[in-house]
């Protein structure tokens, strides 16, 4: 990489300001990505993603209706939202392998 030569302190200050702004933009992109990931990992999204991907075999209106109904069912039926963390805990405790 070639070393830059500056003829004034103003050029150095400008370059530092550009680098500072680029750093802030990268940081904000990272924060936004983490926020979107957290939002996508809600129990409702996980359940509808699993059920939705398993329903891809269905075509036409039936599969579409079921995919549209899943978020409402998970909110409307209280035991689904209460039982989901227990199911996750149970699955995570299962031994894998052998």
C-alpha positions as YAML, in Angstrom:
chain: A
units: angstrom
residues:
- id: 1
  name: UNK
  ca: [0.00, 0.00, 0.00]
- id: 2
  name: UNK
  ca: [1.29, 3.39, -0.93]
- id: 3
  name: UNK
  ca: [1.95, 5.90, 1.83]
- id: 4
  name: UNK
  ca: [-0.06, 9.08, 1.44]
- id: 5
  name: UNK
  ca: [1.69, 12.41, 1.58]
- id: 6
  name: UNK
  ca: [-0.17, 15.36, 2.93]
- id: 7
  name: UNK
  ca: [0.73, 18.97, 2.26]
- id: 8
  name: UNK
  ca: [-1.32, 20.47, 5.10]
- id: 9
  name: UNK
  ca: [-2.94, 19.64, 8.39]
- id: 10
  name: UNK
  ca: [-6.32, 20.41, 6.81]
- id: 11
  name: UNK
  ca: [-5.90, 17.42, 4.47]
- id: 12
  name: UNK
  ca: [-5.02, 15.19, 7.41]
- id: 13
  name: UNK
  ca: [-8.04, 16.43, 9.37]
- id: 14
  name: UNK
  ca: [-10.32, 15.85, 6.37]
- id: 15
  name: UNK
  ca: [-9.01, 12.29, 5.91]
- id: 16
  name: UNK
  ca: [-9.50, 11.57, 9.61]
- id: 17
  name: UNK
  ca: [-13.06, 12.92, 9.45]
- id: 18
  name: UNK
  ca: [-13.83, 10.68, 6.45]
- id: 19
  name: UNK
  ca: [-12.43, 7.64, 8.27]
- id: 20
  name: UNK
  ca: [-14.45, 8.51, 11.38]
- id: 21
  name: UNK
  ca: [-17.67, 8.74, 9.35]
- id: 22
  name: UNK
  ca: [-16.91, 5.45, 7.54]
- id: 23
  name: UNK
  ca: [-16.31, 3.79, 10.91]
- id: 24
  name: UNK
  ca: [-19.65, 5.11, 12.25]
- id: 25
  name: UNK
  ca: [-21.49, 3.88, 9.14]
- id: 26
  name: UNK
  ca: [-19.98, 0.41, 9.54]
- id: 27
  name: UNK
  ca: [-20.94, 0.36, 13.21]
- id: 28
  name: UNK
  ca: [-24.53, 1.40, 12.47]
- id: 29
  name: UNK
  ca: [-24.79, -1.33, 9.80]
- id: 30
  name: UNK
  ca: [-23.63, -3.87, 12.38]
- id: 31
  name: UNK
  ca: [-26.14, -2.62, 14.98]
- id: 32
  name: UNK
  ca: [-28.94, -2.73, 12.39]
- id: 33
  name: UNK
  ca: [-27.99, -6.29, 11.38]
- id: 34
  name: UNK
  ca: [-28.03, -7.44, 15.00]
- id: 35
  name: UNK
  ca: [-31.41, -5.79, 15.58]
- id: 36
  name: UNK
  ca: [-32.93, -7.45, 12.50]
- id: 37
  name: UNK
  ca: [-31.51, -10.82, 13.59]
- id: 38
  name: UNK
  ca: [-33.04, -10.47, 17.06]
- id: 39
  name: UNK
  ca: [-36.39, -9.57, 15.52]
- id: 40
  name: UNK
  ca: [-36.29, -12.57, 13.22]
- id: 41
  name: UNK
  ca: [-35.57, -14.97, 16.11]
- id: 42
  name: UNK
  ca: [-38.86, -14.44, 17.93]
- id: 43
  name: UNK
  ca: [-40.83, -17.60, 18.71]
- id: 44
  name: UNK
  ca: [-43.61, -16.52, 16.36]
- id: 45
  name: UNK
  ca: [-41.21, -16.09, 13.43]
- id: 46
  name: UNK
  ca: [-39.42, -19.37, 14.15]
- id: 47
  name: UNK
  ca: [-42.68, -21.33, 14.30]
- id: 48
  name: UNK
  ca: [-44.08, -19.74, 11.16]
- id: 49
  name: UNK
  ca: [-40.75, -20.28, 9.41]
- id: 50
  name: UNK
  ca: [-40.64, -23.97, 10.30]
- id: 51
  name: UNK
  ca: [-44.27, -24.57, 9.46]
- id: 52
  name: UNK
  ca: [-44.08, -22.37, 6.39]
- id: 53
  name: UNK
  ca: [-41.07, -24.21, 5.01]
- id: 54
  name: UNK
  ca: [-42.75, -27.55, 5.63]
- id: 55
  name: UNK
  ca: [-45.85, -26.30, 3.83]
- id: 56
  name: UNK
  ca: [-43.96, -25.39, 0.67]
- id: 57
  name: UNK
  ca: [-45.10, -28.73, -0.69]
- id: 58
  name: UNK
  ca: [-48.64, -27.36, -0.69]
- id: 59
  name: UNK
  ca: [-49.40, -25.14, -3.60]
- id: 60
  name: UNK
  ca: [-52.26, -22.80, -4.24]
- id: 61
  name: UNK
  ca: [-54.64, -21.22, -1.78]
- id: 62
  name: UNK
  ca: [-54.44, -23.85, 1.00]
- id: 63
  name: UNK
  ca: [-50.76, -23.31, 1.76]
- id: 64
  name: UNK
  ca: [-51.15, -19.54, 1.52]
- id: 65
  name: UNK
  ca: [-54.07, -19.53, 3.95]
- id: 66
  name: UNK
  ca: [-52.18, -21.64, 6.47]
- id: 67
  name: UNK
  ca: [-49.10, -19.41, 6.22]
- id: 68
  name: UNK
  ca: [-51.27, -16.35, 6.82]
- id: 69
  name: UNK
  ca: [-53.06, -17.95, 9.78]
- id: 70
  name: UNK
  ca: [-49.97, -19.10, 11.72]
- id: 71
  name: UNK
  ca: [-49.06, -15.71, 13.28]
- id: 72
  name: UNK
  ca: [-52.64, -15.17, 14.44]
- id: 73
  name: UNK
  ca: [-52.93, -18.65, 15.91]
- id: 74
  name: UNK
  ca: [-49.70, -18.26, 17.89]
- id: 75
  name: UNK
  ca: [-50.98, -14.98, 19.35]
- id: 76
  name: UNK
  ca: [-54.56, -16.11, 19.92]
- id: 77
  name: UNK
  ca: [-53.83, -19.42, 21.64]
- id: 78
  name: UNK
  ca: [-52.12, -18.58, 24.95]
- id: 79
  name: UNK
  ca: [-50.67, -22.02, 25.61]
- id: 80
  name: UNK
  ca: [-48.72, -21.91, 22.33]
- id: 81
  name: UNK
  ca: [-46.76, -18.84, 23.39]
- id: 82
  name: UNK
  ca: [-46.26, -20.21, 26.92]
- id: 83
  name: UNK
  ca: [-45.27, -23.70, 25.83]
- id: 84
  name: UNK
  ca: [-42.85, -22.64, 23.11]
- id: 85
  name: UNK
  ca: [-39.93, -21.73, 25.46]
- id: 86
  name: UNK
  ca: [-40.37, -25.07, 27.24]
- id: 87
  name: UNK
  ca: [-40.20, -26.91, 23.92]
- id: 88
  name: UNK
  ca: [-37.02, -25.04, 22.97]
- id: 89
  name: UNK
  ca: [-35.47, -25.90, 26.36]
- id: 90
  name: UNK
  ca: [-36.43, -29.55, 25.96]
- id: 91
  name: UNK
  ca: [-35.01, -29.76, 22.44]
- id: 92
  name: UNK
  ca: [-31.76, -28.08, 23.50]
- id: 93
  name: UNK
  ca: [-31.29, -30.65, 26.28]
- id: 94
  name: UNK
  ca: [-31.62, -33.60, 23.90]
- id: 95
  name: UNK
  ca: [-28.36, -35.45, 23.39]
- id: 96
  name: UNK
  ca: [-27.06, -35.37, 19.86]
- id: 97
  name: UNK
  ca: [-25.02, -38.03, 18.08]
- id: 98
  name: UNK
  ca: [-24.40, -41.70, 18.91]
...
